[in-house]
Amino acid sequence: MKLRYVFYTLIALGLAYLIYYRISANKEMVDNGGKGAKGGAQAMQVDGIVVAATKFDNGLEISGSIEANESIALQSEVPGLVTGIYFNEGSNVSKGKLLVKINDRDIQAQLQEALTNQKLSATNEGRAKQLLSKGAISQEEYDTSLADLESLKAQSQLIRAQLARTSIYAPFSGKIGLRNISVGEYLTPSKVIANLMSTNPIKVNFSVPEKYASQIKMGSEIKFTTAGSTKSYTGKVFAIEPGINVQTRTLNIRARAQNPNNELLPGSFAKINLALSTVEDALLIPNEAIIPVLKGKTVYISKNGKAKQVDVTTGTRTSKDILISSGLNIGDTVLTTGAMSLKPEVPVKVKLIKR
C-alpha cells in the first residue's frame, strides 16, 4: 500500500516539473523575442524585386468562339418528294447552284391550266375592248373582262412562286456539310437537308468587362489561338454591340479574320489577346506580391531593413504580372514572398530576384 502512494507521489512530482519547465521555456522565448525586436533579432528571409519602369502593352486575355461568316441549315419551304440531289457532301458550292429538287408535277399542271385560262381571258378582253370602241358594250362590261384577266395573271404568278419553292438553291458560296435526306424521301419543311457555311473569312465573338468598353474601337486588332494549336492568328474588330449586357456587365464584340486554308473551324474555342493601349513607363510587379484587403489591395516593401505595408491601385493583370497605377515608386523594393506572415516593422533580409 505504501509503495503505491510513493509511486503516485513520484508521478505527481514529475508532472509538476514538466509544467514548470514548459512555463520557464516559454517565458525565456518571449524575453528573447522582446530583446530581438529592440536590439536587432534575426531578420526574416524574403524574396523581392526592385520596381522599375518598363514598356507595357496593355491588353486583355479573354476567351471567345469562332463562327462562320455565314451559316444556315438548308430546309424546304414546301413538302414533297425528293426527286434530285445535286451536291456532294463536304464539297464547296457556288451561290445560285441547284442543290435539291422536289417533285413539282402537280404544280406544273396547275400552272398550265392557269396559263390556258389566262390566254382565253386575254382573248375575251381584246374582243371586249374592240366592242367598247364601237359602243357595242358598256364600260362596266369591259371592266369586268379586264378584271378577270388581271385575276388570272395573279393566279399564274402565285403558282409560279409555288413552283420556284420546289427548287432549293445555294443562297451563298460556301462548304456544305453532311446531308440528311435521300432521293425518294418525302421532305417536310421541318427537316434539315444539310448545313451550309461560308468559312473564309470567319467571325470571332467575345465579350469584355464594361470598364474596358470605352477602350474598344472599330478596327482594333486582336490576336488569338485555338485549342490544340500554337499558331497565332490575327483579326480586326468590325462590330460592337451598342449597349452593355445588364446580366453579365460585359460588352459583346465581333472581329473578322481571314481563313484561306480553312484551318479555323466554326464552333472552336479561341483564346484572344486584345490590345488596348501601350504604357511607356509602366510599373509591373508579380501577382504573388499583391495582398487583397477589405478596402482594396496592398503590398509589402522593404524600407530601412523593415517591412512596410503600402496601399496600391492596380490595373491590368497578366498571367505573371499586374500593372500598378498608384502607390509605388521607381526604386521601391517589393517583397514577393512571406506575405501571409509579414507584419509592419518586422525586420527583413531581402534576396533580390532578377526578372
FENZI-V938296 format. One record per residue. RES is the residue in three letters. NEAR is the number of other ideal C-beta (glycine too) atoms within 12 Angstrom. D_CENTER is the distance of its C-alpha to the mean C-alpha in Angstrom with 2 decimals. Layout:
# FENZI-V938296
((RES	NEAR	D_CENTER) (RES	NEAR	D_CENTER))
This chain:
# FENZI-V938296
((MET	7	85.55) (LYS	8	86.03) (LEU	9	83.89) (ARG	10	80.99) (TYR	11	81.29) (VAL	12	81.37) (PHE	13	78.22) (TYR	14	76.33) (THR	14	77.54) (LEU	14	76.24) (ILE	14	72.79) (ALA	14	72.67) (LEU	14	73.74) (GLY	14	71.08) (LEU	14	68.29) (ALA	14	69.64) (TYR	14	69.66) (LEU	14	66.03) (ILE	14	64.96) (TYR	14	67.01) (TYR	14	65.59) (ARG	14	61.96) (ILE	14	62.66) (SER	14	64.43) (ALA	14	61.64) (ASN	14	58.97) (LYS	14	61.20) (GLU	14	61.69) (MET	15	57.94) (VAL	14	57.44) (ASP	15	60.35) (ASN	16	59.06) (GLY	17	55.58) (GLY	13	57.10) (LYS	14	59.21) (GLY	17	56.21) (ALA	18	54.16) (LYS	12	57.14) (GLY	11	58.39) (GLY	12	55.36) (ALA	20	54.37) (GLN	15	52.21) (ALA	22	48.88) (MET	27	45.53) (GLN	18	43.91) (VAL	32	40.35) (ASP	27	37.99) (GLY	34	36.85) (ILE	34	35.60) (VAL	27	37.03) (VAL	33	34.67) (ALA	23	34.57) (ALA	19	32.88) (THR	21	30.44) (LYS	15	28.11) (PHE	27	24.48) (ASP	23	21.48) (ASN	26	19.46) (GLY	29	15.76) (LEU	35	12.57) (GLU	25	11.10) (ILE	30	7.49) (SER	23	5.09) (GLY	38	2.61) (SER	27	4.96) (ILE	39	8.28) (GLU	30	10.36) (ALA	31	14.05) (ASN	31	15.52) (GLU	22	17.73) (SER	25	17.96) (ILE	22	20.65) (ALA	22	22.63) (LEU	33	26.22) (GLN	25	28.65) (SER	33	32.20) (GLU	23	33.41) (VAL	27	36.76) (PRO	20	38.06) (GLY	30	40.42) (LEU	23	41.52) (VAL	30	39.59) (THR	23	42.17) (GLY	23	40.13) (ILE	25	36.85) (TYR	23	36.46) (PHE	30	33.39) (ASN	16	32.69) (GLU	20	29.73) (GLY	17	27.08) (SER	20	28.77) (ASN	22	27.85) (VAL	31	29.31) (SER	20	30.18) (LYS	16	29.74) (GLY	13	32.76) (LYS	23	33.70) (LEU	20	35.38) (LEU	34	33.45) (VAL	40	35.32) (LYS	28	38.69) (ILE	37	39.89) (ASN	25	43.59) (ASP	28	44.94) (ARG	16	48.71) (ASP	19	49.25) (ILE	25	47.37) (GLN	17	49.35) (ALA	16	52.53) (GLN	21	51.51) (LEU	26	50.85) (GLN	19	54.27) (GLU	18	55.97) (ALA	27	54.21) (LEU	22	55.20) (THR	17	58.78) (ASN	23	59.02) (GLN	26	57.50) (LYS	18	60.12) (LEU	18	62.94) (SER	27	61.72) (ALA	22	61.55) (THR	18	65.17) (ASN	24	66.27) (GLU	28	64.54) (GLY	18	66.37) (ARG	21	69.71) (ALA	27	69.11) (LYS	21	68.36) (GLN	16	71.69) (LEU	18	73.56) (LEU	21	72.00) (SER	13	73.21) (LYS	11	76.73) (GLY	11	76.59) (ALA	14	76.98) (ILE	20	73.97) (SER	13	72.30) (GLN	16	69.00) (GLU	12	67.60) (GLU	20	68.41) (TYR	25	66.71) (ASP	17	63.57) (THR	19	63.43) (SER	28	63.53) (LEU	23	60.81) (ALA	18	58.54) (ASP	23	59.02) (LEU	27	58.03) (GLU	18	54.84) (SER	19	53.87) (LEU	28	54.35) (LYS	22	52.28) (ALA	18	49.36) (GLN	23	49.80) (SER	27	49.68) (GLN	18	46.45) (LEU	18	44.89) (ILE	27	45.99) (ARG	23	44.65) (ALA	19	41.21) (GLN	25	41.43) (LEU	28	42.55) (ALA	21	39.58) (ARG	24	37.19) (THR	31	38.77) (SER	28	37.30) (ILE	40	33.55) (TYR	25	32.35) (ALA	29	29.15) (PRO	22	27.48) (PHE	24	25.83) (SER	21	26.11) (GLY	34	23.84) (LYS	31	23.94) (ILE	35	25.17) (GLY	28	24.44) (LEU	18	26.82) (ARG	29	29.30) (ASN	23	30.20) (ILE	30	33.59) (SER	17	37.03) (VAL	17	40.00) (GLY	14	42.23) (GLU	22	39.56) (TYR	18	39.59) (LEU	33	36.26) (THR	19	34.96) (PRO	18	32.34) (SER	12	30.06) (LYS	25	30.08) (VAL	21	27.20) (ILE	35	28.93) (ALA	32	26.09) (ASN	27	22.59) (LEU	39	22.56) (MET	34	19.70) (SER	29	19.78) (THR	34	17.82) (ASN	25	19.20) (PRO	27	17.41) (ILE	38	13.86) (LYS	37	10.84) (VAL	44	7.53) (ASN	36	4.94) (PHE	36	3.04) (SER	29	5.54) (VAL	35	8.68) (PRO	24	11.71) (GLU	20	14.37) (LYS	16	16.85) (TYR	28	15.18) (ALA	23	14.93) (SER	14	18.35) (GLN	24	17.56) (ILE	36	15.02) (LYS	20	17.17) (MET	14	17.27) (GLY	16	17.73) (SER	30	16.08) (GLU	26	15.57) (ILE	38	12.68) (LYS	27	13.43) (PHE	39	11.47) (THR	27	12.78) (THR	28	12.30) (ALA	18	13.76) (GLY	12	17.53) (SER	17	17.95) (THR	10	18.72) (LYS	15	18.78) (SER	19	16.88) (TYR	32	15.66) (THR	25	15.47) (GLY	37	14.10) (LYS	27	14.72) (VAL	32	13.12) (PHE	22	14.98) (ALA	22	13.72) (ILE	27	12.97) (GLU	21	13.20) (PRO	10	16.75) (GLY	13	16.32) (ILE	22	14.64) (ASN	17	13.36) (VAL	10	16.47) (GLN	10	15.28) (THR	13	12.37) (ARG	16	13.79) (THR	26	10.66) (LEU	30	10.44) (ASN	29	8.11) (ILE	37	8.39) (ARG	31	8.92) (ALA	41	10.68) (ARG	32	13.25) (ALA	35	14.69) (GLN	20	17.99) (ASN	29	18.45) (PRO	12	22.26) (ASN	12	22.77) (ASN	22	20.14) (GLU	21	18.82) (LEU	37	15.15) (LEU	25	14.82) (PRO	31	12.67) (GLY	20	10.73) (SER	29	10.43) (PHE	23	8.15) (ALA	37	7.58) (LYS	28	8.74) (ILE	35	8.71) (ASN	30	11.76) (LEU	37	12.07) (ALA	28	15.80) (LEU	29	17.04) (SER	22	20.78) (THR	16	23.58) (VAL	21	25.94) (GLU	12	29.32) (ASP	17	31.04) (ALA	27	28.35) (LEU	33	29.51) (LEU	34	27.45) (ILE	44	28.44) (PRO	26	27.25) (ASN	23	24.94) (GLU	25	27.76) (ALA	41	30.08) (ILE	31	28.25) (ILE	31	29.86) (PRO	18	28.16) (VAL	15	30.86) (LEU	8	31.29) (LYS	10	31.13) (GLY	18	28.63) (LYS	29	28.82) (THR	29	31.89) (VAL	39	33.05) (TYR	43	36.49) (ILE	37	38.39) (SER	39	41.80) (LYS	24	44.52) (ASN	13	48.20) (GLY	19	47.55) (LYS	26	45.98) (ALA	33	42.52) (LYS	26	41.33) (GLN	26	38.33) (VAL	31	36.40) (ASP	23	33.77) (VAL	31	30.81) (THR	19	27.94) (THR	28	24.75) (GLY	29	21.86) (THR	32	18.93) (ARG	24	18.80) (THR	21	18.24) (SER	12	18.84) (LYS	16	22.57) (ASP	28	23.49) (ILE	32	23.06) (LEU	37	24.17) (ILE	39	27.25) (SER	23	27.82) (SER	16	31.24) (GLY	28	33.74) (LEU	36	34.48) (ASN	19	36.64) (ILE	17	37.09) (GLY	15	39.45) (ASP	27	38.58) (THR	34	38.52) (VAL	47	35.56) (LEU	45	36.13) (THR	33	33.40) (THR	26	35.15) (GLY	25	37.17) (ALA	31	35.08) (MET	12	35.85) (SER	15	39.59) (LEU	33	40.16) (LYS	19	42.01) (PRO	17	43.20) (GLU	19	46.39) (VAL	28	46.22) (PRO	27	47.69) (VAL	34	45.20) (LYS	23	45.69) (VAL	30	42.65) (LYS	20	41.78) (LEU	19	39.73) (ILE	19	36.80) (LYS	9	36.09) (ARG	18	32.54))
